Amino acid sequence: MLIFPAIDIYEGRVVRLEKGDYARMTVYGEDPVAKAAEFAAAGAKWLHLVDLEGARTGETPNIDVISRIAAETGMKTEVGGGIRSEETVRRYLDAGISRVILGTAAARQPRFLADMLARYGERIAVGADLKDGSVATHGWTEKADLTAEDFFRRICEFGGSTVICTDISRDGMLGGANRELYRELMQQFHIDIVASGGVSDLADIRALADMKMYGAILGRALYEGRVDLREALQEAKKPRKER
């Protein structure tokens, strides 16, 4: 299983939100590039980046610092937050980003999602941000008339290969990952799923790896010392028995 350390960027700083609430923001650093370098030094190969301003506005105010992270660390990077046009997709890919994440656009514009998957294939991931059983959009401030199951079914039908699935109720709360949600989705859909939201200790990492999850995102647990990144990477790499 892959481990994705997360860097959420707001006004050029490293921050974390609680349950996606912009009013409940904690600043953890002033230099996202330096933080990314720390994660690379610990052995991480992938990095999960979110432009929190872009998530609300649909613009790319932090693209320069995100591009620097990709260029200066050499890590594989996936980026989400406000990517709602092909122009923005191309800007990130041309800037050296490995994979872009479509969230609001994927939920609200099925034709756009299908077109982007057809044109860019595995360089497109989909963000399924779940709130009370429905898909949330626009930086988690709105809800689409779409259930998790219907959204996953659409993604699979369009040929999507990777979904970053966030349980918003757990995000930033250090309460543990929603293992039952991920177990059910893994049973229903044959697609790579990255667990996001609430992953808070090595027991979570172990349980998700045992389920053969594709990946898990670590955010606040890293910043507050609940999980050592090197230990998490080692745990995720251990061989698992077949399910």
Buried (B, 14 or more C-beta within 10 A) or exposed (E): BBBBBBBBBBEBBBBBBBBBEBEEBEEBEEEBBEBBBBBBEBEBEBBBBBBBBBBBBBBBBBBEBBBBBBEEBEBBBBBBBBBBBBEBBEBBBEBBBBBBBBBBBBBBBBEBBBBBBEEBEEBBBBBBBBBEEBBBBBBBEEBBEBEBEEBBEBBBEBEBBBBBBBBBBBBBBBEBBBBEBBBEBBEEBEBBBBBBBBBBBBEBBBBBBBBEBBBBBBBBBBBEEBBBBEEBBBBBEEEEEEE
